[in-house]
Amino acid sequence: MFNDSPETKRRFMAFKKRIPVYRKDPVLFCKEILNFSADEWQAAVLMDIASSRLVSVRSGQGVGKTGLEANVALWFLSCFPFPKVVCTAPTRQQLHDVLWAEISKWQEKSPLLKRILKWTKTKIYMRKNEERWFATARTATKPENMQGFHEDYMLFIVDEASGVDDRIMEAILGTLSGEYNKLLMCGNPTRTSGVFYDSHNKDRGDYKIHKVSCLNSPRTSKENIAMLKRKYGEGSDVWRVRVEGEFPRGESDTFIALEVAEFAKNDVRVEAKGHRLTVGVDVARFGDDETNIYGQIGGKVVKHHFHHKQDTMTTTGWVLRLVDDVKSEHPEVDEVEIRVDDTGLGGGVTDRLNEINIEKDLGYTIIGVNNGSSAEDNHYGNLGSEMWGQIKELLEENMSNYMLGVPGVLELPDDEKLVTQLTSRKWRMGSNGRIYLERKEDMKKRGLQSPDRADGLVLAFANIQTNTGFSFG
């Protein structure tokens, strides 16, 4: 096949004779050809994908699912004639920087596969058969990316499957018409709806399903697990998803769903356009609570600052410093609105900002916000609950827009603490028929931190009632 040494040709001929065995036993292929020693759960998935058409794996983080996917791709590509392997993921970064790079790593470990397969940034193909014998990387952004593939031997590998839109998954399922057409879905179970969720629930009879917990994996960091336990608590949705490999409960009394916050962090990208900077300031009151400051332009956080146990004058200084830094980086900004949680210590920050605003003729709008004051929307019991409701609507709008092919409206920073605070707070219905958020004191009784970052972000993005009407964040 190639102009190689007699030893290389001998190895290739030995491999060809072993192919019938490898097709039925991918665990053996991975061990002998890729030097990959599968964990117990990985071996079970490998054997299922050999014997079944549809396999779905939900897992915690760091258990070795990307390595498994890479090995499955190389097994199928090497052991079946004229195959097509389509690898996909919700984002280009996840697909190319993680999964596709992992495939390259394992191919490089095999002297045989280095010779018979050619790896490029978007395609891996059998040498001399580039057009019909290949694996390709296609980002899961539109259904047509998954269509047009037809072959007797075909495999789709969907990484982070919980984040892939149902229209794209339906396009994939519609393509899998042949007897040896297969689908492997893997991911953290972040959503309680969609094809991936259904594969572990109402459609589980059609799939070979696996659940992999970090607690049982030899590959996961026990220190990281302990950190997640301290930060989020064993009963939290974050713990369930990222450690146990379980779907979030989606409790009716959790105000903001984990899936919409994760989507805003991982999938929404907003460009900071506009001439208006809105700053939210949540001032810590005592102990371990955290003062935080968020500045946003056009739906994107452009600057933030956190600190502990500093006085109101220092906090005022940090607010003005953040504004100066943003204006330096975004010279188009000519309007600044600063919203401060005006209860407790926040009143001192509001007063000092107003003084400086007048003394230096800055022209900023300074708004003191009392979360306990009356809501404009009579569905809510107070202003604080109403503002959180507005953020909830924006986060849900992100997902609705995505389904329609419309850009998102709010991008969350890559901050797990923020996401946890946004998605841990509960709500209740008052006897007056209005919605009230869980009190911070009650959150602490549940072993949770005060949602200081979430409150600061809410202040930056909410629609705040002013004397002249609504001021839109």
C-alpha positions in Angstrom: 0.0 0.0 0.0 2.9 2.4 0.8 6.6 2.6 0.0 7.4 1.5 3.6 9.9 -0.8 5.2 9.1 -4.6 5.2 8.4 -4.3 8.9 5.8 -1.6 8.4 4.2 -3.7 5.6 4.1 -6.7 7.9 2.3 -4.8 10.6 -0.2 -3.5 8.1 -1.0 -7.0 6.8 -1.3 -8.2 10.4 -3.7 -5.4 11.1 -5.8 -6.2 8.1 -6.2 -9.8 9.3 -7.3 -8.6 12.7 -10.0 -6.2 11.4 -12.9 -8.7 11.7 -12.0 -9.1 15.4 -11.5 -5.4 15.9 -15.0 -4.6 14.4 -16.6 -6.7 17.1 -14.2 -5.7 19.9 -13.2 -2.0 19.8 -11.7 -2.4 23.3 -9.1 -4.7 21.9 -8.5 -2.3 18.9 -8.0 0.6 21.3 -5.5 -1.3 23.4 -3.5 -2.9 20.6 -3.5 -0.1 18.0 -3.9 3.1 20.1 -2.4 1.9 23.4 -5.6 3.1 25.1 -6.6 1.3 28.3 -10.3 1.8 28.7 -11.9 2.3 32.1 -14.8 0.0 32.9 -17.4 2.4 31.7 -15.5 3.3 28.6 -15.1 -0.4 27.7 -18.9 -0.8 28.1 -19.6 2.1 25.8 -17.1 0.8 23.2 -18.8 -2.6 23.1 -22.2 -1.0 22.9 -21.3 1.1 19.9 -20.0 -2.0 18.2 -23.2 -3.9 18.6 -25.9 -1.1 18.7 -26.9 1.8 16.5 -27.6 4.5 19.2 -25.6 5.1 22.3 -26.0 8.0 24.7 -23.6 8.9 27.6 -24.3 11.4 30.3 -21.4 12.2 32.6 -19.8 14.5 35.1 -16.8 16.5 34.1 -13.3 15.1 33.6 -14.2 11.4 33.4 -12.5 10.8 30.0 -15.4 11.2 27.6 -13.3 13.1 25.0 -10.7 10.4 24.9 -13.4 7.8 24.5 -14.9 9.8 21.6 -11.5 10.1 19.9 -10.9 6.4 20.1 -14.3 5.5 18.8 -13.8 7.8 15.8 -10.4 6.2 15.0 -11.8 2.7 15.5 -14.7 3.2 13.1 -12.5 5.0 10.5 -9.9 2.2 10.6 -12.0 -0.9 10.7 -14.9 -0.3 8.2 -14.7 0.1 4.4 -15.4 3.6 3.0 -16.8 5.0 6.2 -17.9 8.5 7.0 -17.4 9.8 10.6 -19.0 13.2 11.4 -17.8 14.8 14.7 -19.8 17.7 16.0 -20.2 19.9 19.1 -22.2 23.1 19.9 -19.2 25.4 19.6 -16.1 25.7 17.4 -13.9 25.8 20.4 -15.3 22.5 21.9 -15.1 20.8 18.5 -11.7 21.9 17.2 -9.7 22.7 20.3 -11.0 19.8 22.4 -12.4 16.9 20.4 -10.6 17.2 17.1 -7.3 17.9 18.9 -7.9 14.7 21.0 -8.3 12.7 17.9 -5.0 14.0 16.6 -3.3 13.1 19.9 -4.4 9.5 19.8 -3.6 9.1 16.1 -0.1 10.3 16.7 0.4 7.6 19.4 -0.2 4.9 16.8 2.6 4.2 14.3 0.2 2.4 12.0 -2.5 5.0 12.0 0.1 7.8 11.4 0.9 5.9 8.2 -2.5 5.0 6.8 -4.5 8.1 7.9 -3.9 11.8 7.1 -5.0 14.3 9.7 -5.9 17.9 8.8 -7.6 20.7 10.7 -11.1 19.7 9.4 -10.7 16.2 8.0 -9.0 12.9 8.6 -8.9 10.5 5.6 -7.6 7.2 4.5 -4.6 7.9 2.2 -5.5 7.5 -1.5 -9.2 7.5 -0.6 -9.8 11.1 0.5 -13.2 11.6 -1.1 -15.0 8.5 0.3 -13.1 7.3 3.4 -12.9 10.1 6.0 -13.9 11.7 9.3 -14.9 15.4 9.3 -15.5 18.1 11.9 -18.8 20.1 11.5 -19.9 22.6 14.1 -23.5 22.1 15.2 -24.8 25.6 14.2 -27.3 24.7 11.5 -29.1 21.5 10.3 -27.6 21.6 6.8 -24.1 21.0 8.3 -25.3 17.5 9.2 -27.1 16.6 6.0 -25.8 15.2 2.7 -23.9 12.3 4.2 -24.8 8.8 2.9 -22.7 5.7 3.3 -23.2 2.1 4.3 -20.9 2.7 7.3 -21.5 6.0 9.0 -21.0 7.3 12.5 -22.0 10.6 14.1 -20.2 11.6 17.3 -22.0 14.4 19.2 -19.9 16.0 22.0 -21.6 18.1 24.7 -24.8 16.8 23.2 -27.1 18.5 25.7 -26.1 21.9 24.1 -27.0 20.8 20.5 -30.2 22.3 19.1 -33.0 19.8 18.5 -33.3 20.7 14.8 -29.7 19.7 14.3 -30.2 16.4 16.2 -33.3 15.7 14.2 -31.2 16.2 11.0 -28.6 13.8 12.3 -31.2 11.2 13.2 -32.9 11.6 9.8 -29.5 10.8 8.1 -29.0 7.5 10.0 -31.0 5.3 7.7 -28.6 2.4 7.1 -28.1 -0.8 9.2 -24.5 0.2 10.0 -25.2 3.9 10.6 -24.5 4.8 14.3 -24.8 7.7 16.7 -22.7 8.3 19.9 -23.9 11.2 22.1 -21.9 12.3 25.1 -22.1 15.3 27.4 -22.8 16.9 30.7 -26.6 16.7 31.2 -27.3 20.4 31.5 -30.8 20.5 30.0 -34.1 18.9 31.0 -35.4 18.9 27.4 -34.3 17.9 23.9 -33.0 14.8 22.1 -30.2 14.1 24.5 -32.5 14.4 27.6 -35.1 12.2 25.9 -32.5 9.6 25.1 -32.1 9.0 28.8 -35.8 9.3 29.6 -38.8 8.8 27.3 -36.8 7.4 24.4 -34.4 5.3 26.5 -35.7 2.1 25.0 -34.2 3.1 21.7 -30.7 3.7 23.1 -27.9 2.0 25.0 -27.5 4.6 27.8 -24.7 5.1 30.3 -24.3 7.4 33.3 -20.8 8.2 34.6 -20.2 9.9 37.9 -17.0 11.7 38.8 -17.3 10.0 42.2 -16.6 6.6 40.5 -14.0 7.7 38.0 -10.3 7.1 38.5 -9.5 10.1 36.2 -11.2 12.9 38.1 -9.6 15.1 40.6 -10.8 14.4 44.2 -9.6 17.9 45.2 -11.9 19.4 42.5 -14.8 17.3 43.7 -14.3 18.5 47.2 -14.1 22.1 46.0 -17.4 21.7 44.1 -19.0 20.2 47.3 -17.9 23.1 49.4 -19.0 25.7 46.9 -22.3 24.4 45.7 -23.4 21.6 48.0 -24.3 18.0 47.2 -27.9 18.7 46.6 -27.4 21.5 44.1 -28.0 21.2 40.4 -24.4 22.2 39.7 -23.3 19.2 41.8 -25.8 16.9 40.0 -24.7 17.9 36.6 -20.9 18.3 37.0 -20.2 15.6 39.5 -22.9 13.0 39.5 -23.7 13.1 35.8 -27.4 13.6 36.6 -29.8 16.0 34.9 -30.8 19.1 36.9 -33.9 18.7 38.9 -35.5 21.7 37.3 -37.3 22.3 40.5 -40.4 24.4 40.2 -39.2 26.6 43.1 -35.8 27.4 41.4 -36.3 30.8 39.9 -33.7 30.7 37.0 -33.0 27.4 35.3 -29.4 26.2 35.1 -29.8 25.5 31.4 -30.6 29.1 30.4 -27.6 30.4 32.5 -25.2 27.8 31.0 -26.5 28.7 27.5 -25.8 32.4 28.1 -22.3 31.7 29.3 -21.3 29.0 26.8 -23.2 29.8 23.6 -24.3 33.4 23.5 -21.8 36.0 22.1 -22.8 39.7 22.2 -20.7 42.5 20.8 -20.4 45.5 23.2 -21.9 48.1 20.9 -23.5 51.4 22.0 -22.7 54.6 23.7 -24.2 53.8 27.1 -22.4 52.1 30.0 -24.6 50.7 32.8 -22.9 49.8 36.1 -24.4 47.6 38.8 -23.0 47.9 42.4 -23.9 45.4 45.1 -22.2 46.5 48.4 -21.3 43.9 50.9 -22.7 44.3 54.4 -20.6 42.1 56.6 -18.4 39.0 57.1 -17.7 37.0 54.0 -20.1 38.8 51.7 -18.6 40.3 48.6 -18.9 43.8 47.1 -19.1 43.5 43.3 -19.3 45.9 40.5 -20.4 45.0 36.9 -20.2 47.3 33.9 -22.1 46.3 30.7 -22.6 47.7 27.3 -25.2 46.4 24.9 -25.8 43.1 26.8 -22.2 42.2 27.4 -20.1 42.6 30.7 -17.1 44.6 29.7 -15.6 45.1 33.2 -16.1 43.7 36.7 -14.5 44.1 40.1 -14.9 42.2 43.4 -13.6 42.8 46.9 -14.2 42.0 50.5 -14.3 44.0 53.7 -13.5 47.5 52.4 -15.3 50.7 53.4 -17.8 52.7 51.3 -15.2 55.3 50.3 -13.0 52.6 48.8 -15.9 51.0 47.1 -16.8 54.4 45.6 -13.3 54.7 44.3 -13.5 51.3 42.6 -16.7 52.2 40.9 -15.3 55.4 39.4 -12.1 53.5 38.4 -14.1 50.9 36.6 -16.0 53.6 34.7 -12.8 55.4 33.7 -11.3 52.1 32.5 -14.3 51.3 30.4 -14.4 54.8 28.9 -10.8 54.5 28.0 -11.3 51.1 26.3 -14.6 52.2 24.7 -14.3 55.9 23.7 -17.7 55.8 22.1 -19.3 55.8 25.6 -20.9 59.2 26.4 -23.6 58.1 28.8 -23.0 56.5 32.2 -25.6 55.2 34.6 -24.6 53.7 37.9 -27.1 51.7 40.0 -26.3 51.0 43.6 -28.1 48.7 46.0 -29.1 51.5 48.3 -30.0 49.5 51.4 -27.5 49.2 54.3 -24.0 50.3 53.5 -24.9 50.9 49.8 -26.5 54.2 50.8 -23.1 55.7 51.7 -21.8 54.7 48.3 -24.8 56.3 46.6 -24.3 59.5 48.6 -20.6 59.8 47.9 -21.1 59.1 44.2 -23.7 61.9 44.0 -21.3 64.3 45.7 -18.4 63.5 43.3 -20.7 63.6 40.3 -21.7 67.2 41.2 -18.3 68.4 42.3 -16.6 67.2 39.1 -19.6 67.8 36.8 -19.3 64.2 35.5 -22.8 64.1 34.1 -23.4 60.5 35.3 -26.8 59.2 36.3 -26.6 57.8 39.9 -29.6 55.6 41.0 -30.0 54.3 44.5 -32.1 51.0 44.3 -34.1 49.7 47.2 -34.9 46.1 46.5 -37.7 46.0 49.0 -39.6 48.9 47.4 -42.7 48.4 45.3 -42.5 46.6 41.9 -43.8 48.3 38.8 -45.0 44.9 37.5 -47.8 43.6 39.8 -46.7 40.0 39.2 -43.9 40.6 41.7 -44.0 41.4 45.4 -41.0 43.9 45.4 -38.5 45.6 43.1 -35.7 43.1 43.8 -37.9 40.2 42.7 -39.0 42.1 39.6 -35.5 42.8 38.5 -34.5 39.2 38.8 -37.6 38.4 36.8 -36.3 40.7 34.0 -33.0 38.9 33.9 -34.8 35.5 33.9 -36.8 36.7 30.8 -33.6 37.9 29.0 -31.9 34.6 29.6 -34.9 32.7 28.3 -35.1 35.0 25.4 -31.5 34.0 24.5 -32.7 30.4 23.9 -35.9 31.5 22.1 -33.8 33.7 19.8 -31.4 30.8 19.1 -34.2 28.6 17.9 -35.2 31.4 15.5 -31.7 32.1 14.3 -31.7 35.5 16.0 -28.7 36.7 18.0 -28.8 36.5 21.8 -29.4 39.5 24.0 -27.4 38.8 27.2 -23.9 37.1 27.4 -22.9 35.9 30.9 -19.2 36.0 31.9 -17.4 32.7 32.3 -17.8 32.7 36.0 -19.1 29.5 37.7 -19.7 31.3 41.0 -22.0 33.8 39.2 -23.9 31.0 37.4 -24.4 29.1 40.6 -25.8 32.1 42.4 -28.2 32.9 39.6 -29.5 29.3 39.5 -29.6 28.5 43.2 -32.2 31.1 44.4 -35.7 29.9 45.0 -39.0 31.7 44.8 -42.4 31.5 46.5 -45.9 32.7 45.7 -47.2 35.2 48.3 -50.7 35.1 49.6 -51.3 38.3 47.5 -50.6 36.3 44.3 -47.2 37.9 43.7 -43.8 36.3 43.3 -41.1 36.8 46.0 -37.5 35.7 45.7 -35.9 33.7 48.5 -34.4 35.8 51.2 -30.6 35.8 51.5 -30.9 34.7 55.1 -32.8 31.6 54.0 -30.3 30.8 51.3 -27.6 30.9 54.0 -29.6 28.5 56.1 -29.5 26.1 53.2 -25.7 26.4 53.2 -25.4 28.7 50.2 -23.5 31.9 49.8 -25.2 35.3 49.6 -25.9 35.9 45.8 -23.8 39.0 45.7 -22.4 38.6 42.2 -25.9 37.7 40.9 -27.4 40.8 42.5 -24.6 43.0 41.0 -25.2 41.6 37.6 -29.0 42.0 37.9 -28.5 45.7 38.8 -26.4 46.2 35.7 -28.9 44.5 33.3 -32.3 45.2 34.8 -34.8 47.9 33.8 -34.6 50.3 36.8 -37.5 52.6 37.7 -36.5 56.2 37.8 -38.3 59.5 38.3 -38.5 60.0 34.5 -39.7 56.5 33.7 -37.8 53.3 32.9 -34.1 53.3 32.3 -33.2 50.4 30.1 -30.1 48.4 30.9 
